[in-house]
């Protein structure tokens, strides 16, 4: 037996007991007559005591221990003379009688501490060492709890965990697929699933009316803080349901998770916004509801005054940053520079300070009188001491820019508390969106999303106005998950493929198996998938999902620890019938 207890287990009630511990050396302190060693495992830290007078050889051996040595000790639990109340085991220590070095360690490339001196690239290269740090372990333990509680909840309400294939057929619609060559079928390829979408629909046709799976998915897309090439979904589907059934079931899941894991209880039903209203008020289909600064349309009070930047714009939008009239010229210039960054793309920023004396100071005083600016302030409900920030241009671009500015101001003003959680259902998305490059419609969610029945009369004449029977759950500016009521009729699914520009042959080649299944008694069905990585990161108060994944990729999609992706040798390529140009 390597250990009788863990390094986080011993308390004063264990004083006098003989114990065996094993773990890693966190640090050691040589005080001459005494040597103290902190022994660590994933459960905690226990201090070991070595006395030169009582056992010189053992103490000399302890003095040679380096950081991250793996050791086993035997000894007696005693009361600690100098207690450390910052750790659970801080009132006791082990008077060591036996020490075995199980494995020596090189000096690690960074300190294995809560606050490390290692940069992200270095920590990712030595991820197996980074995972020894308690903050990273806590994040993975949170992920484990979320997965466990998810399974408990879904099992209690009748869902079955069913695995679906990982090697599937490539479907070009949507994000890029990762493809896998088939040795046994030369010149042909599998794809890794972007989601189990068609399979879970087939399970509904098969009579499994409540399916779920915590499943790995793959998308070959550009990466950012909340994206990885491989990610995990809580994937769910239900038969014989309408939209309300799905929303109530999975609102229940989120409430269960936050109560069980974070001790957070949400009062009442989650608020709901239509997609159109979310875009109009916040410029985002996943708005952060922890603070205000809603958009104000200033077209009627800002245009027609000879300021061509506004007069030529499709829209003039403002936000009210309360109590920010104290911003200095340097701070305002920094905001102007910030919105001009290529990532934001604005050409400039207009500000209006609402002074405490009731006057206004603006960067466009030349064009607007005090009376004009008061109309702006009144429309934005701005009070003395507030600051109006105004952008203009095309509708979609300006909304996107103002959304980024709103979030930036939320960060600057400390309004985005990571321990406050504000969920929101966003509903009634457009079914289709027009792509200028390909000059055709694309599915805003996916080709299997059902149109809202009341919009069906528009599908042939004005397809861009058709709303989808779709819904997303957003929280704190993050899309946690989304889903829809699906098409379950072959004729409607065929019409949808027509709208998306599929020929009959293409639709049959890619999705014939699904449309064929719809001819054998497909029930009405719908579902939802949560991004497990995003959900856990949000619950942990983080924007990046990487620390909640054991072995993540970097922004280039590389695993720098194992150096992947990497070239194949020529023999493998020949066996697969592949040549590299």
N, C-alpha and C positions, 0 to 999 in steps of 0.2 A: 504494500500500500504506500503510494507516494505521499499521501497527505490524509490526515484525519479531519482537518478543517480547512476552510479557505482563508485567505489573507484578509477578508473583510468580516469574519464571523466572530472573533473572540471578544468577550466583554469581561467586566469585573466578576461576573458569576462563574467564569472559568478559571479564576485564580487558584493555583495549586494543581491544576490538571497537567498531565504530560501530553504533549501534542506533537504532531509531525506536520510540517508545512512545506510547500514547494512553490517556487515561483521565480520571478525575475528580480535582480537587484536594481532597485530604483536609484539609490544613492547610498554612500557610506560616509561616516564621520569618525575620524581617528582623533580621540581626545587623550592620547597617551595611555593612561591606565585602562581606559574603556574604549571599545569600538562599537559604534551603533550602525546597523544596516537596516534600511527600509526594504522590506520584501513585498513585491507587488504581484497580484494576479488580477483578473478582470473583476473580482469581487471587492478589492480594496487593498489597503496597505497595513502591514503589521511591522512594528519595530522589533528588531532583534538586538540583544545585548550580549557582548563578549567582554569578559573580565580578564585582564592580563594577569592579575594576581592568582586567580582561581584556576586558569587553564591557559598558560602562556602559548603553547603550540596552537591551540584552537584560535586564540586571538590573533596570532601571527598569520594564520591561514585566512582569517576574515579580512585582515588588512590588505590582502592581495586580490580581493574581489573587485572586479570592474563593473561598470554599468552594464546591465542587461545579461550578466552571467545568470545561468539557470542553476539554481541550487535547491537542495533539500536539507531541512534542519530538523532536529529533534530537541525538545527542551521543555521547560516548565513555564507556565503562564504566571507572571508576577505583576504586582502593581507598579505602575510607572511612576518614578519619582517626579519627573517633569512632564506633566500631562499635556497632551495636545488635543484640545476640545474641538479642533477643526475637522477631525476625522473620527469615524465611529469607533475605531479601535484605540483611540488615543489615550485611554486610561490604563492600558496594559501593555506589556512587552513580553518577549520570550527570552528567558535566561537559557542560552543555547548550550547544549551538552554534546551535540554531534552535528557536523557540517559535511555535506557531500556536494562537490561541484559536479552537476550533471552535464553541463556544457558551458564552456567558456564563450565569450563573445568579443568580437572586434569592437573598437570604439564606434558607436553608431554615428551616422553622418549628421544627425541632429538630435537634440535632447528630447527624450520621451517624457515630456511634461505636458500639463494642461496648456500652458503657454509655451509653445516651442519656438526655437530659433530657425526652424526649417521653412523655406519658401514652398509654395504649392508644387512647383515642378519637382523639387527634390523629394518632397513627401510622397508624390505620386510615383516616383521612380522606386522608392522604398516603401510602398504602400503597406507591406506586411509589418513594417515597423510603426508606421503612422497609426495602424489599427490597434496598436497596443495603448495608445493614448486614451485616457478616460473620456474626454469629450466626444471622440469619434465612436468609441464603444457605446456610449450612451445613445448616440444617434441610431446605431444599428439595433440596439435594444428597443428603442422606440418603434422602429420599423417592425420588429418582431411582434411587439404588442399589438400594433395596428392590424397586422395580418391575422394574428390569433383571434382578436376580438371581431374582426370582419367575418372570419369563418364561423365563429359562435353565433353571431347575429343571423347570418344567412342560413345557417343550418336550422336555427330555431324557427325561421319563417318558411321553411320547406324547400330551400334551394339545394340542388345536387351539384357537386363538384365533378365536372366532366372535362377530361383532357381533349384537346383538339390537335391536329397535326402541326408540326413545325416546318416540314418541307411541303410547300403548296405550289399552286400555279401563280405565275406572275400576272398581275393586272395593272397596267400602266396608269390607270386613273388614280389621282391623288399624289402622295409623296413617292419618291423613287423607292423601288424595291432593292433590297440586297438579294443577289442571285447566287445560286449554288449549282455548279455544273454536275451533270449526272454521268458517271463513268459508264454505267450500264446502258445508257441511252445517249450515245455520242452526239454532240451538237445540240442537246436539249438541256434545259435548266429548270431547277426548282427556284422558288422564291421563299424567303423567310417572311412570315406573316406580319403585315403592319397592324393587324388585329385579327381576331378569330371571327370577323363579321359574318361571312357567309356560312361558316360552320355552326355558329350559334343559331342562325336562322333555320338551318337544316335540322338542328336539334328540336326546335319548336315544331317543325313539320313532323318530326319523329314522335312527338307526344311527350317529350320532356319539358313540361310547362314552366319549370323554374330551374334555370342553369346558372352556374357561376364558375369562375376560374380565376385564380391569381396567376396571371400568365405573362410570359416574356413576349414582347413585341419588338419589331425592328423597322426603322425608317432611315433611309439614306438621305438625310437632310442636313442643312447647315445647323451648327450647334450654338447654344448659348447656355446661360446659367440654369434654365429649367428644361433643357433638352439633352438627351443622350441618344446615340444611335441604337442602343438597346435599352428598353425601359419596361416597366412592369405595370400592367393594368389589373384592376379589380373589374373583371368583365362579366356582365350580367345580362340575362334576357328572360322575358316573361311572356307567356301566351295567354290569350283571352283577357287582355288588359287594354285599358285606355290610358291616356296621358296621366290622368290624376292618380291612377293606381301605381304607375311607375314612380311618380314624384313622391308620393306618400311613403312608399317602401324605402326609397333611398335617402329621403330626408330623415327617415327613422334610423337608417344606418349611420349617417353622419352624427346625429344627436347621440346615438349610443356610443360611438367612438370617442367623442369629445368628453362625454360624461365619465366613461370608464377609464380613460387614459389621462385626460387633462383636468378632470373635475369641473368642466365647464358645462353649464346647462343653458340651452337656448330657450327663450320664452316664446311660446306661440309658434305659428308657421313661419317658415322662411319668407322674406319679402320676395316679390316677383316684379320684374320689369320686362316689357317687350324689347326686342332687339332695337327697334326704331327709337324707343324712348331712351334706352341706354346710350345709344350713339349720340342722340341729340343733347342729353344732359351731361355726358361724361366722355364722349368720343371713343368709347371702348365697349366691347362686348363682355368684358370682365372687370367692371369698375370696382375700385377700392372704395368701400362704403364706410371706412373708419373716419372719414372727415368729409367736409362739404366741398366748397370751391366748385360748385356746379357751373357749367357753361351758361353764359348769358349772351343771347344774340343781340348785337348792337347795330344791326343794319339800319334800322329806322332812325336812330339818333346819331349815327356816325357817318353816314353816307350823304352825299349831296352838299358838302361844305367846302369843296375845292381841294381836298386832300386825295390826290389821285390813287395813292396806295389803297385807300379804303374804297373809293368810288368805283375802281375797276375790279374789286374783289367780289367773288361769289358770296362770301360770308365774312363778317367781322365778329369775332368771338372774344369774350372777356371772362376772366375769373377774378373773384374778390379774395385777395389774401388779407385776412383780417389782422389788424394791429401791425401792419408791415410798412406803414408810411414812414417809419423811422429808418428804412433802408437808406444807406448812403449812396452817393453817386457811384462809388467803387462797387458796391454790391449790385446796383442796378446794371452797371456795365458788364459785370460778371454774368448776370442773367441774360443780357443781350448776346454776349459771346456764346453762352451755353445753347441758346435756341438756334444759333447760326451753325452749330457743329453739323458736319455731314450726316450724322446719325439722326438728327432732328430735322434739318433741312429748311428751317424758316429763314426768310430774308431779313427779318428784323423783329423788334418787339417795341410796342408802345406802352408806356406806363402813365398812370394818373395817381398822384399822391393826394389823398383826401386829408388835408391839414386839419389840425385840432381846432383852428379858428374858423372853420367852415369854408375856407378857400381851397383852390385846387392848383396843383403844380403838375404839368404834364410835359412830355417830350414833344407834344404837338400843339403847344400853346399858340403857335403862329396861325394855326388854322381853326382853332376852337376857342370860343369865349368861355368865361366862367359859367354862364348859363348853360352852354352846350355840355360842358363837363359835368355839371350838376345832374343833367338828364342821364348821362352815363351812370353816375353814382347811384341815382335813384333806381334805375333799372336793375342794377346789381346789388341793391340793398346795402350799399357801402356806407359806412358811418365815418365820422372824423377819426383819423388814425389808421384807416384802411388803405390798401394799395390795390388798384386795378391793373391787371396785366392783360394786354390785348394783342391778338394775332389776327391776320386776315389772309385771304387767298381762296383757292378752290375748296369746296366743302369737305371732301374726304381728307385731303392733305392737311387742312387747317385743324380739323377735328383730331387727327392723329398727333399733330404737333402740340396742340393744347393739352391733350391727354398726357403726353410726356412731361410738359411743363407743370401740369397739376401734380403729378406724382413727384416730380423734383421738388416742388414747393412743400409737398407733404413731408418729404424726407428732411428738408432744411428746417422746417418748423417743428419737427418731432411729433408729427401727427399720425405716423404709421407704426403705432405700438405693436411689436410682434406678439405680445401677449393678449391682444384684443382681437377677437374673431368675429367678422361680419359676413355671414353667408348671404347669397342672393341667387335666385333662379332667374336666368335670362331666357325668354321665350320667343316663339314666333320669328325665328330667323328666316331670311329669304331662302327659298328652296334652291335657287340657282344664282350664280354670279357670272357676269359677262367678262370674258377675257379678251382684251384688245389684241394681244399678240396672235392668238390662235383664231380670233374672230368666231368664237362659239361660246356657248354656256358651259360652265363647270358646276358640279354639285358642290354646294357650300359645305355640306357635311360629307355625305357619300351617296352613291347612286341609288341606295336602297331606302332612303328616307321618304316617308309618305308626305304628300302635300296635305295641307289642311283642307278638309272636305268643302268648307265654304268658299275656297279659292279655286276649286277644280274648274269652274267655268272660264277661268283665265288661262288655263294651261296651254291652249293652242294659239290664243290671240295675243296675250301679254304675259308670257312665261316669267319675265323678270319681276312681276308683281305677285307671283304666287308665294305664299308663306309655307314654310315647312312645319310639320308636326314634330318640331325638334326643341330641345331644351339643353342648357348648360348650367352647371352649378359653379358659381364663382365665389371666391372668398379672398379678401384682402388683396385684390388685384391679380389673382391667379385663377386660371381655369382649372378647377379640380377634376371636372369630368363633364361628359356630355352624352347625349343619346337622342333617340327619336322613336316614334311609332313607325314601324317598317311597312313597306309595301308587301302585301301578301297575295296579290293578284297578278297573274302572268300578263294580262293585257296592259295593265297600268305600268308594270315594270318595263314592258316593251316600249311603251310610249315615253317613259323616262329615258331609256337608252337612246331613243330617237332624238329627244331634245338635247342630249349631251353629245350628239354627233356621231354615235356609233352606227355603223351599217348593220343590217340584219345579220350578216355573216360574222362581223366582229362581236356583236352581242352574243350570238350563239356560241362562238368559239370560246369566249371568255367566261360566260355566265349561263350557258345552256343548261348545266346541271341544276342550277338554282331555279330557273324558270320552269324546267321540267318538273321539279319538286312541287312547285306551286299548283300544278295540275292535279295533284293527288291529295286534295283536302288540306291546304295550308291554313292554320288558324290565324286570326288577328294576333299580332305580337309586337312587342317593343322592348327596349332595354336601355341600358346606360353602362358606360365604362368610366371608372375613376382612374386617374393616374396615381398609382400607389406612391411613386417617388415624390410627386408634387404634394400629395396629401400629407405624407409624413413630414416633408420639409416645412410645410405651412404649419402643421401642428407643433413642430419644433422651433418655429419662429425664424426660419431661414429662407432666403430667396434662392440659394443654390441647392440643387438636388444631389450634388456629387458626394458630399459627406454622408449621405444616407444610402449610398450604394457601396458595397464592399470594395469592388474593384472597378472604378469608373474610367471612362475615356476622357481625354483632354479635348480642347476646343477644335482640334484637328481630327478628332475621331480616333486618336491613337491611344493604345495602352502602353505607356512608356516603361512600365515595369517589365512586361514580357516582350516588348518591342513588336507590337502587332498593330496594323497589318504588316506582313513581310512578304518578300518574293517567294514563289515556289521554285523548286529545282526543276531542271528541264525534263527529268524522268517523269515527274508528276504531271507536268504540262502535256507531255506526249501521251500519257495514259488517258488524260481527259480530252485529248484531241484539240487542245487550245494552243494557239501561238500568240505571242505578245508583240504588238506592233510598236 
